[in-house]
Amino acid sequence: MKKHKVLVVDDDSRVLNALKREINSFKIAENLDLHFFESPGHALNFIECNDDIVLVISDLKMPGISGDDLLMRMRNLVPDSSAILLSAYSDMAAITKSIGTGLVSFLHKPWNSFHLMNEISRGVEMCTTKRIMKQYIREINRELNYYGEFQRSLMLNGLPRHEKLDFDAHTVTLPHHNCSSDFYTVIKTDKNRFIYLLADGNGPGFKASSKTIILRTLLNEYLDDLDDLRNLSPGPLLDHLNSRIYRHTGSSGSETIQCCALMVDLDFLNITVAGGGGIVPLINRSASTFIIDVNGPSLGSAESHEYGEVMETLVPGDRIVMYSDGLGKLHESYGVVHRLIRNNNMNDSFIDDVFEELSKIQKGGSAGDDMTILSVKFIQD
């Protein structure tokens, strides 16, 4: 087993030798790799070359580099390490300065052997625990990154396109989660008919994003079982997904998914929409914006539900926009999302421009949830 590297620094050789004898008499010393220094400068040089130090025990009053300054520099070089200050004086300013350096305790000279032993044990344990936790966090983040890449590949690969429809979508994921609870896809049901689906797993993080992965799996199974997609429409599609999700998640009603399905039919120049849970499509038409009102329950809320469909005409130049709950919360907070969507409607970089203006309003802050905008524009001849 690797020993824990501990430094002991005191410019008084008699005190340093006393500490050496004392610490070596502790049973914990068997697990320590001890290094003793009379010069704080030499101790600092050692710290600069060793990033695995777990604990520094230092005198406070030393010539050249004081104990609190040594600990400050150590903190910059080995951020996880712990520290113990020893002094015959009660210098509150120096102690206060050292609090942010991983200071475990301040011990008066002459020290109590029992307290010294306990504080050394505590300092070593605190440092090793922090390092273990950081390693766990790194591993979790690595797995979340893999998961996020897999999730993004589901949304980016093979999305169908049409010369008359300009489709774009963009997701902003909370930086500490790496994977998104939002999911979108495009289903081509006929040559001139497409269903655009946007879902939100209610909340950020792995648990919420897992719901949308389940939704994608159930959706693929359903589409594979259909002999002909030409008769597929938003309402029956959500009816089926709702019952399947309910059977998978149980009757608690807590594992629900907000979802909206929007079908664009270029043969009949209309839009058919069904949805539930709060994702509401908007239509930008010329200088006006209006909502397509769908108000069904979130998927998985009930064992069965017949999702009603709303139909609207489609006019050349129309832009249909759907956005997830993270953006909805911003709209509740600032009341400007619809205005930004309307003002940027004619821009080729529509989604990027909306997010750029939102970031200015938030001043770099987070909405507290993942945000996705999906845009479909009917291109004029």
Contacts in CASP RR format, 6 or more apart in sequence:
PFRMAT RR
TARGET T0000
AUTHOR 0000-0000-0000
METHOD contacts of the structure
MODEL  1
MKKHKVLVVDDDSRVLNALKREINSFKIAENLDLHFFESPGHALNFIECN
DDIVLVISDLKMPGISGDDLLMRMRNLVPDSSAILLSAYSDMAAITKSIG
TGLVSFLHKPWNSFHLMNEISRGVEMCTTKRIMKQYIREINRELNYYGEF
QRSLMLNGLPRHEKLDFDAHTVTLPHHNCSSDFYTVIKTDKNRFIYLLAD
GNGPGFKASSKTIILRTLLNEYLDDLDDLRNLSPGPLLDHLNSRIYRHTG
SSGSETIQCCALMVDLDFLNITVAGGGGIVPLINRSASTFIIDVNGPSLG
SAESHEYGEVMETLVPGDRIVMYSDGLGKLHESYGVVHRLIRNNNMNDSF
IDDVFEELSKIQKGGSAGDDMTILSVKFIQD
1 31 0 8 1.000
3 31 0 8 1.000
3 32 0 8 1.000
3 33 0 8 1.000
4 31 0 8 1.000
4 32 0 8 1.000
4 33 0 8 1.000
4 54 0 8 1.000
4 55 0 8 1.000
4 124 0 8 1.000
4 127 0 8 1.000
4 128 0 8 1.000
5 32 0 8 1.000
5 33 0 8 1.000
5 35 0 8 1.000
5 50 0 8 1.000
5 52 0 8 1.000
5 53 0 8 1.000
5 54 0 8 1.000
6 32 0 8 1.000
6 33 0 8 1.000
6 34 0 8 1.000
6 35 0 8 1.000
6 53 0 8 1.000
6 54 0 8 1.000
6 55 0 8 1.000
6 56 0 8 1.000
6 57 0 8 1.000
6 120 0 8 1.000
6 124 0 8 1.000
7 35 0 8 1.000
7 36 0 8 1.000
7 37 0 8 1.000
7 43 0 8 1.000
7 46 0 8 1.000
7 47 0 8 1.000
7 53 0 8 1.000
7 55 0 8 1.000
7 56 0 8 1.000
7 57 0 8 1.000
7 58 0 8 1.000
8 16 0 8 1.000
8 19 0 8 1.000
8 20 0 8 1.000
8 23 0 8 1.000
8 34 0 8 1.000
8 35 0 8 1.000
8 36 0 8 1.000
8 37 0 8 1.000
8 56 0 8 1.000
8 57 0 8 1.000
8 58 0 8 1.000
9 36 0 8 1.000
9 37 0 8 1.000
9 38 0 8 1.000
9 40 0 8 1.000
9 43 0 8 1.000
9 56 0 8 1.000
9 57 0 8 1.000
9 58 0 8 1.000
9 59 0 8 1.000
9 62 0 8 1.000
9 67 0 8 1.000
9 70 0 8 1.000
10 16 0 8 1.000
10 19 0 8 1.000
10 38 0 8 1.000
10 58 0 8 1.000
10 59 0 8 1.000
10 62 0 8 1.000
10 86 0 8 1.000
11 38 0 8 1.000
11 39 0 8 1.000
11 40 0 8 1.000
11 59 0 8 1.000
11 62 0 8 1.000
11 63 0 8 1.000
12 38 0 8 1.000
12 59 0 8 1.000
13 38 0 8 1.000
15 59 0 8 1.000
15 109 0 8 1.000
16 36 0 8 1.000
16 37 0 8 1.000
16 38 0 8 1.000
19 36 0 8 1.000
19 57 0 8 1.000
20 34 0 8 1.000
20 36 0 8 1.000
22 113 0 8 1.000
22 116 0 8 1.000
23 29 0 8 1.000
23 32 0 8 1.000
23 34 0 8 1.000
23 116 0 8 1.000
23 120 0 8 1.000
24 34 0 8 1.000
26 117 0 8 1.000
26 120 0 8 1.000
28 117 0 8 1.000
28 120 0 8 1.000
28 121 0 8 1.000
28 124 0 8 1.000
31 124 0 8 1.000
32 120 0 8 1.000
32 124 0 8 1.000
35 46 0 8 1.000
37 43 0 8 1.000
37 46 0 8 1.000
40 58 0 8 1.000
40 62 0 8 1.000
40 64 0 8 1.000
40 65 0 8 1.000
40 66 0 8 1.000
40 67 0 8 1.000
40 70 0 8 1.000
41 64 0 8 1.000
41 65 0 8 1.000
41 70 0 8 1.000
43 56 0 8 1.000
43 58 0 8 1.000
43 70 0 8 1.000
44 65 0 8 1.000
44 70 0 8 1.000
44 73 0 8 1.000
44 74 0 8 1.000
47 53 0 8 1.000
47 56 0 8 1.000
47 73 0 8 1.000
47 74 0 8 1.000
47 77 0 8 1.000
47 78 0 8 1.000
48 77 0 8 1.000
50 78 0 8 1.000
51 77 0 8 1.000
51 78 0 8 1.000
52 78 0 8 1.000
53 74 0 8 1.000
53 78 0 8 1.000
53 81 0 8 1.000
54 80 0 8 1.000
54 81 0 8 1.000
54 82 0 8 1.000
54 123 0 8 1.000
54 124 0 8 1.000
54 127 0 8 1.000
54 128 0 8 1.000
55 81 0 8 1.000
55 82 0 8 1.000
55 83 0 8 1.000
55 84 0 8 1.000
55 104 0 8 1.000
55 120 0 8 1.000
55 123 0 8 1.000
55 124 0 8 1.000
55 127 0 8 1.000
56 70 0 8 1.000
56 71 0 8 1.000
56 74 0 8 1.000
56 81 0 8 1.000
56 82 0 8 1.000
56 83 0 8 1.000
56 84 0 8 1.000
57 83 0 8 1.000
57 84 0 8 1.000
57 86 0 8 1.000
57 120 0 8 1.000
58 67 0 8 1.000
58 70 0 8 1.000
58 71 0 8 1.000
58 83 0 8 1.000
58 84 0 8 1.000
58 85 0 8 1.000
58 86 0 8 1.000
59 67 0 8 1.000
59 85 0 8 1.000
59 86 0 8 1.000
59 87 0 8 1.000
60 66 0 8 1.000
60 67 0 8 1.000
60 68 0 8 1.000
60 85 0 8 1.000
60 86 0 8 1.000
60 87 0 8 1.000
60 89 0 8 1.000
60 91 0 8 1.000
60 94 0 8 1.000
61 67 0 8 1.000
61 87 0 8 1.000
61 88 0 8 1.000
61 89 0 8 1.000
61 91 0 8 1.000
62 70 0 8 1.000
65 73 0 8 1.000
66 94 0 8 1.000
67 85 0 8 1.000
67 94 0 8 1.000
67 98 0 8 1.000
68 85 0 8 1.000
68 94 0 8 1.000
68 95 0 8 1.000
68 97 0 8 1.000
68 98 0 8 1.000
68 101 0 8 1.000
71 83 0 8 1.000
71 85 0 8 1.000
71 98 0 8 1.000
71 101 0 8 1.000
71 102 0 8 1.000
71 103 0 8 1.000
72 97 0 8 1.000
72 98 0 8 1.000
72 101 0 8 1.000
74 81 0 8 1.000
74 83 0 8 1.000
74 101 0 8 1.000
75 81 0 8 1.000
75 83 0 8 1.000
75 100 0 8 1.000
75 101 0 8 1.000
75 102 0 8 1.000
80 127 0 8 1.000
80 130 0 8 1.000
80 131 0 8 1.000
80 134 0 8 1.000
81 102 0 8 1.000
81 127 0 8 1.000
82 102 0 8 1.000
82 103 0 8 1.000
82 104 0 8 1.000
82 122 0 8 1.000
82 123 0 8 1.000
82 124 0 8 1.000
82 126 0 8 1.000
82 127 0 8 1.000
83 98 0 8 1.000
83 101 0 8 1.000
83 102 0 8 1.000
83 103 0 8 1.000
83 104 0 8 1.000
84 103 0 8 1.000
84 104 0 8 1.000
84 105 0 8 1.000
84 106 0 8 1.000
84 107 0 8 1.000
84 119 0 8 1.000
84 120 0 8 1.000
84 123 0 8 1.000
85 94 0 8 1.000
85 95 0 8 1.000
85 98 0 8 1.000
85 103 0 8 1.000
85 105 0 8 1.000
85 106 0 8 1.000
85 107 0 8 1.000
86 106 0 8 1.000
86 107 0 8 1.000
86 108 0 8 1.000
86 109 0 8 1.000
86 111 0 8 1.000
87 106 0 8 1.000
87 108 0 8 1.000
87 109 0 8 1.000
88 108 0 8 1.000
88 109 0 8 1.000
90 108 0 8 1.000
95 103 0 8 1.000
95 106 0 8 1.000
98 106 0 8 1.000
102 126 0 8 1.000
104 119 0 8 1.000
104 122 0 8 1.000
104 123 0 8 1.000
104 126 0 8 1.000
105 115 0 8 1.000
105 119 0 8 1.000
105 122 0 8 1.000
107 115 0 8 1.000
107 116 0 8 1.000
107 119 0 8 1.000
141 178 0 8 1.000
144 177 0 8 1.000
144 178 0 8 1.000
144 179 0 8 1.000
144 206 0 8 1.000
145 178 0 8 1.000
147 178 0 8 1.000
147 179 0 8 1.000
147 206 0 8 1.000
147 209 0 8 1.000
148 178 0 8 1.000
148 179 0 8 1.000
148 180 0 8 1.000
148 209 0 8 1.000
151 179 0 8 1.000
151 180 0 8 1.000
151 183 0 8 1.000
151 209 0 8 1.000
151 212 0 8 1.000
151 213 0 8 1.000
152 180 0 8 1.000
154 183 0 8 1.000
154 185 0 8 1.000
154 213 0 8 1.000
154 216 0 8 1.000
155 169 0 8 1.000
155 171 0 8 1.000
155 183 0 8 1.000
155 184 0 8 1.000
155 185 0 8 1.000
159 167 0 8 1.000
159 185 0 8 1.000
159 186 0 8 1.000
160 186 0 8 1.000
160 187 0 8 1.000
160 188 0 8 1.000
160 194 0 8 1.000
161 167 0 8 1.000
162 192 0 8 1.000
162 194 0 8 1.000
162 266 0 8 1.000
163 379 0 8 1.000
164 192 0 8 1.000
164 266 0 8 1.000
164 378 0 8 1.000
164 379 0 8 1.000
165 194 0 8 1.000
165 264 0 8 1.000
165 266 0 8 1.000
165 376 0 8 1.000
165 377 0 8 1.000
165 378 0 8 1.000
165 379 0 8 1.000
166 375 0 8 1.000
166 376 0 8 1.000
166 377 0 8 1.000
166 379 0 8 1.000
167 186 0 8 1.000
167 196 0 8 1.000
167 374 0 8 1.000
167 375 0 8 1.000
167 376 0 8 1.000
167 377 0 8 1.000
168 350 0 8 1.000
168 351 0 8 1.000
168 374 0 8 1.000
168 375 0 8 1.000
169 184 0 8 1.000
169 351 0 8 1.000
169 372 0 8 1.000
169 373 0 8 1.000
169 374 0 8 1.000
169 375 0 8 1.000
170 351 0 8 1.000
170 352 0 8 1.000
170 355 0 8 1.000
170 372 0 8 1.000
170 373 0 8 1.000
171 180 0 8 1.000
171 182 0 8 1.000
171 184 0 8 1.000
171 370 0 8 1.000
171 371 0 8 1.000
171 372 0 8 1.000
172 355 0 8 1.000
172 370 0 8 1.000
172 371 0 8 1.000
172 372 0 8 1.000
173 179 0 8 1.000
173 180 0 8 1.000
173 370 0 8 1.000
174 204 0 8 1.000
174 205 0 8 1.000
174 366 0 8 1.000
174 368 0 8 1.000
174 369 0 8 1.000
174 370 0 8 1.000
175 366 0 8 1.000
177 204 0 8 1.000
177 205 0 8 1.000
177 206 0 8 1.000
177 209 0 8 1.000
177 370 0 8 1.000
179 205 0 8 1.000
179 206 0 8 1.000
179 209 0 8 1.000
180 209 0 8 1.000
180 212 0 8 1.000
180 370 0 8 1.000
180 372 0 8 1.000
181 200 0 8 1.000
181 201 0 8 1.000
181 202 0 8 1.000
181 203 0 8 1.000
181 204 0 8 1.000
181 205 0 8 1.000
181 208 0 8 1.000
181 209 0 8 1.000
181 211 0 8 1.000
181 212 0 8 1.000
181 369 0 8 1.000
181 370 0 8 1.000
182 198 0 8 1.000
182 199 0 8 1.000
182 200 0 8 1.000
182 201 0 8 1.000
182 212 0 8 1.000
182 324 0 8 1.000
182 370 0 8 1.000
182 371 0 8 1.000
182 372 0 8 1.000
183 198 0 8 1.000
183 199 0 8 1.000
183 200 0 8 1.000
183 201 0 8 1.000
183 212 0 8 1.000
183 213 0 8 1.000
183 215 0 8 1.000
183 216 0 8 1.000
184 196 0 8 1.000
184 197 0 8 1.000
184 198 0 8 1.000
184 199 0 8 1.000
184 372 0 8 1.000
184 374 0 8 1.000
185 196 0 8 1.000
185 197 0 8 1.000
185 216 0 8 1.000
185 219 0 8 1.000
186 194 0 8 1.000
186 195 0 8 1.000
186 196 0 8 1.000
186 197 0 8 1.000
187 194 0 8 1.000
187 195 0 8 1.000
187 197 0 8 1.000
187 223 0 8 1.000
187 229 0 8 1.000
187 232 0 8 1.000
188 194 0 8 1.000
188 229 0 8 1.000
189 195 0 8 1.000
189 229 0 8 1.000
189 230 0 8 1.000
189 232 0 8 1.000
189 263 0 8 1.000
190 229 0 8 1.000
190 230 0 8 1.000
190 267 0 8 1.000
192 265 0 8 1.000
192 266 0 8 1.000
192 267 0 8 1.000
193 230 0 8 1.000
193 263 0 8 1.000
193 264 0 8 1.000
193 265 0 8 1.000
193 266 0 8 1.000
193 267 0 8 1.000
194 263 0 8 1.000
194 264 0 8 1.000
195 232 0 8 1.000
195 233 0 8 1.000
195 234 0 8 1.000
195 237 0 8 1.000
195 261 0 8 1.000
195 262 0 8 1.000
195 263 0 8 1.000
196 261 0 8 1.000
196 262 0 8 1.000
196 263 0 8 1.000
196 264 0 8 1.000
196 320 0 8 1.000
196 322 0 8 1.000
196 374 0 8 1.000
196 376 0 8 1.000
197 219 0 8 1.000
197 237 0 8 1.000
197 259 0 8 1.000
197 260 0 8 1.000
197 261 0 8 1.000
197 262 0 8 1.000
198 259 0 8 1.000
198 260 0 8 1.000
198 279 0 8 1.000
198 322 0 8 1.000
198 323 0 8 1.000
198 324 0 8 1.000
198 372 0 8 1.000
198 374 0 8 1.000
199 212 0 8 1.000
199 215 0 8 1.000
199 257 0 8 1.000
199 258 0 8 1.000
199 259 0 8 1.000
199 260 0 8 1.000
199 279 0 8 1.000
199 299 0 8 1.000
200 208 0 8 1.000
200 212 0 8 1.000
200 257 0 8 1.000
200 258 0 8 1.000
200 259 0 8 1.000
200 279 0 8 1.000
200 324 0 8 1.000
200 325 0 8 1.000
200 326 0 8 1.000
200 370 0 8 1.000
200 372 0 8 1.000
201 208 0 8 1.000
201 209 0 8 1.000
201 211 0 8 1.000
201 212 0 8 1.000
201 256 0 8 1.000
201 257 0 8 1.000
201 258 0 8 1.000
202 208 0 8 1.000
202 211 0 8 1.000
202 256 0 8 1.000
202 257 0 8 1.000
202 258 0 8 1.000
202 298 0 8 1.000
202 325 0 8 1.000
203 325 0 8 1.000
203 369 0 8 1.000
203 370 0 8 1.000
204 368 0 8 1.000
204 369 0 8 1.000
204 370 0 8 1.000
205 370 0 8 1.000
211 245 0 8 1.000
211 249 0 8 1.000
211 255 0 8 1.000
211 257 0 8 1.000
212 257 0 8 1.000
214 245 0 8 1.000
214 248 0 8 1.000
215 241 0 8 1.000
215 245 0 8 1.000
215 257 0 8 1.000
215 259 0 8 1.000
215 299 0 8 1.000
218 241 0 8 1.000
218 244 0 8 1.000
218 245 0 8 1.000
218 248 0 8 1.000
219 241 0 8 1.000
222 237 0 8 1.000
222 240 0 8 1.000
222 241 0 8 1.000
222 244 0 8 1.000
223 229 0 8 1.000
226 232 0 8 1.000
233 263 0 8 1.000
233 272 0 8 1.000
233 274 0 8 1.000
233 309 0 8 1.000
234 261 0 8 1.000
234 262 0 8 1.000
234 263 0 8 1.000
234 272 0 8 1.000
234 273 0 8 1.000
234 274 0 8 1.000
234 275 0 8 1.000
234 307 0 8 1.000
234 309 0 8 1.000
235 261 0 8 1.000
235 274 0 8 1.000
235 275 0 8 1.000
235 306 0 8 1.000
235 307 0 8 1.000
235 308 0 8 1.000
235 309 0 8 1.000
236 307 0 8 1.000
237 261 0 8 1.000
237 274 0 8 1.000
238 259 0 8 1.000
238 261 0 8 1.000
238 274 0 8 1.000
238 275 0 8 1.000
238 276 0 8 1.000
238 299 0 8 1.000
238 307 0 8 1.000
239 304 0 8 1.000
239 305 0 8 1.000
239 306 0 8 1.000
239 307 0 8 1.000
241 259 0 8 1.000
241 299 0 8 1.000
242 297 0 8 1.000
242 299 0 8 1.000
242 300 0 8 1.000
242 301 0 8 1.000
242 302 0 8 1.000
242 304 0 8 1.000
242 305 0 8 1.000
242 307 0 8 1.000
243 303 0 8 1.000
243 304 0 8 1.000
245 255 0 8 1.000
245 256 0 8 1.000
245 257 0 8 1.000
245 299 0 8 1.000
245 300 0 8 1.000
246 253 0 8 1.000
246 299 0 8 1.000
246 300 0 8 1.000
246 301 0 8 1.000
246 302 0 8 1.000
246 303 0 8 1.000
246 304 0 8 1.000
247 303 0 8 1.000
249 255 0 8 1.000
249 256 0 8 1.000
249 300 0 8 1.000
251 303 0 8 1.000
253 300 0 8 1.000
253 301 0 8 1.000
255 300 0 8 1.000
256 277 0 8 1.000
256 297 0 8 1.000
256 298 0 8 1.000
256 299 0 8 1.000
256 300 0 8 1.000
256 301 0 8 1.000
257 298 0 8 1.000
257 299 0 8 1.000
257 300 0 8 1.000
258 276 0 8 1.000
258 277 0 8 1.000
258 278 0 8 1.000
258 279 0 8 1.000
258 298 0 8 1.000
258 299 0 8 1.000
258 324 0 8 1.000
258 325 0 8 1.000
259 275 0 8 1.000
259 276 0 8 1.000
259 277 0 8 1.000
259 279 0 8 1.000
259 298 0 8 1.000
259 299 0 8 1.000
260 273 0 8 1.000
260 274 0 8 1.000
260 275 0 8 1.000
260 276 0 8 1.000
260 278 0 8 1.000
260 279 0 8 1.000
260 280 0 8 1.000
260 281 0 8 1.000
260 294 0 8 1.000
260 322 0 8 1.000
261 273 0 8 1.000
261 274 0 8 1.000
261 275 0 8 1.000
262 271 0 8 1.000
262 272 0 8 1.000
262 273 0 8 1.000
262 281 0 8 1.000
262 292 0 8 1.000
262 320 0 8 1.000
262 322 0 8 1.000
262 376 0 8 1.000
263 271 0 8 1.000
263 272 0 8 1.000
263 273 0 8 1.000
264 271 0 8 1.000
264 314 0 8 1.000
264 320 0 8 1.000
264 376 0 8 1.000
264 378 0 8 1.000
265 271 0 8 1.000
265 272 0 8 1.000
265 314 0 8 1.000
266 314 0 8 1.000
266 378 0 8 1.000
269 313 0 8 1.000
269 314 0 8 1.000
269 315 0 8 1.000
270 311 0 8 1.000
270 312 0 8 1.000
270 313 0 8 1.000
270 314 0 8 1.000
271 281 0 8 1.000
271 283 0 8 1.000
271 292 0 8 1.000
271 311 0 8 1.000
271 312 0 8 1.000
271 313 0 8 1.000
271 314 0 8 1.000
271 320 0 8 1.000
272 309 0 8 1.000
272 310 0 8 1.000
272 311 0 8 1.000
273 281 0 8 1.000
273 292 0 8 1.000
273 294 0 8 1.000
273 309 0 8 1.000
273 310 0 8 1.000
273 311 0 8 1.000
273 312 0 8 1.000
274 294 0 8 1.000
274 296 0 8 1.000
274 307 0 8 1.000
274 308 0 8 1.000
274 309 0 8 1.000
274 310 0 8 1.000
275 294 0 8 1.000
275 295 0 8 1.000
275 296 0 8 1.000
275 307 0 8 1.000
276 294 0 8 1.000
276 295 0 8 1.000
276 296 0 8 1.000
276 297 0 8 1.000
276 298 0 8 1.000
276 299 0 8 1.000
276 307 0 8 1.000
277 296 0 8 1.000
277 297 0 8 1.000
277 298 0 8 1.000
278 295 0 8 1.000
278 298 0 8 1.000
278 325 0 8 1.000
279 322 0 8 1.000
279 323 0 8 1.000
279 324 0 8 1.000
279 325 0 8 1.000
280 291 0 8 1.000
280 292 0 8 1.000
280 293 0 8 1.000
280 294 0 8 1.000
280 322 0 8 1.000
281 291 0 8 1.000
281 292 0 8 1.000
281 294 0 8 1.000
281 320 0 8 1.000
281 321 0 8 1.000
281 322 0 8 1.000
282 289 0 8 1.000
282 290 0 8 1.000
282 291 0 8 1.000
282 292 0 8 1.000
282 320 0 8 1.000
282 321 0 8 1.000
282 322 0 8 1.000
282 338 0 8 1.000
282 341 0 8 1.000
283 289 0 8 1.000
283 290 0 8 1.000
283 292 0 8 1.000
283 312 0 8 1.000
283 318 0 8 1.000
283 319 0 8 1.000
283 320 0 8 1.000
283 321 0 8 1.000
284 318 0 8 1.000
284 319 0 8 1.000
284 320 0 8 1.000
284 321 0 8 1.000
284 341 0 8 1.000
284 342 0 8 1.000
284 345 0 8 1.000
285 315 0 8 1.000
285 317 0 8 1.000
285 318 0 8 1.000
287 342 0 8 1.000
288 342 0 8 1.000
289 338 0 8 1.000
289 341 0 8 1.000
289 342 0 8 1.000
289 345 0 8 1.000
292 310 0 8 1.000
292 312 0 8 1.000
293 310 0 8 1.000
294 308 0 8 1.000
294 310 0 8 1.000
296 305 0 8 1.000
296 307 0 8 1.000
296 308 0 8 1.000
297 305 0 8 1.000
314 378 0 8 1.000
315 378 0 8 1.000
316 378 0 8 1.000
316 379 0 8 1.000
316 380 0 8 1.000
316 381 0 8 1.000
317 377 0 8 1.000
317 378 0 8 1.000
317 379 0 8 1.000
317 380 0 8 1.000
318 377 0 8 1.000
318 378 0 8 1.000
319 345 0 8 1.000
319 350 0 8 1.000
319 375 0 8 1.000
319 376 0 8 1.000
319 377 0 8 1.000
319 378 0 8 1.000
320 375 0 8 1.000
320 376 0 8 1.000
320 377 0 8 1.000
321 341 0 8 1.000
321 373 0 8 1.000
321 374 0 8 1.000
321 375 0 8 1.000
321 376 0 8 1.000
322 373 0 8 1.000
322 374 0 8 1.000
323 337 0 8 1.000
323 371 0 8 1.000
323 372 0 8 1.000
323 373 0 8 1.000
323 374 0 8 1.000
324 369 0 8 1.000
324 370 0 8 1.000
324 371 0 8 1.000
324 372 0 8 1.000
325 369 0 8 1.000
326 367 0 8 1.000
326 368 0 8 1.000
326 369 0 8 1.000
326 370 0 8 1.000
326 371 0 8 1.000
327 337 0 8 1.000
327 358 0 8 1.000
327 367 0 8 1.000
327 371 0 8 1.000
327 372 0 8 1.000
327 373 0 8 1.000
328 337 0 8 1.000
329 367 0 8 1.000
329 368 0 8 1.000
329 369 0 8 1.000
330 337 0 8 1.000
330 358 0 8 1.000
330 361 0 8 1.000
330 362 0 8 1.000
330 367 0 8 1.000
330 371 0 8 1.000
331 337 0 8 1.000
331 338 0 8 1.000
334 361 0 8 1.000
336 361 0 8 1.000
337 354 0 8 1.000
337 358 0 8 1.000
340 354 0 8 1.000
340 357 0 8 1.000
340 358 0 8 1.000
341 354 0 8 1.000
344 350 0 8 1.000
344 353 0 8 1.000
344 354 0 8 1.000
344 357 0 8 1.000
347 353 0 8 1.000
350 375 0 8 1.000
350 377 0 8 1.000
351 373 0 8 1.000
351 375 0 8 1.000
354 373 0 8 1.000
355 371 0 8 1.000
355 373 0 8 1.000
END
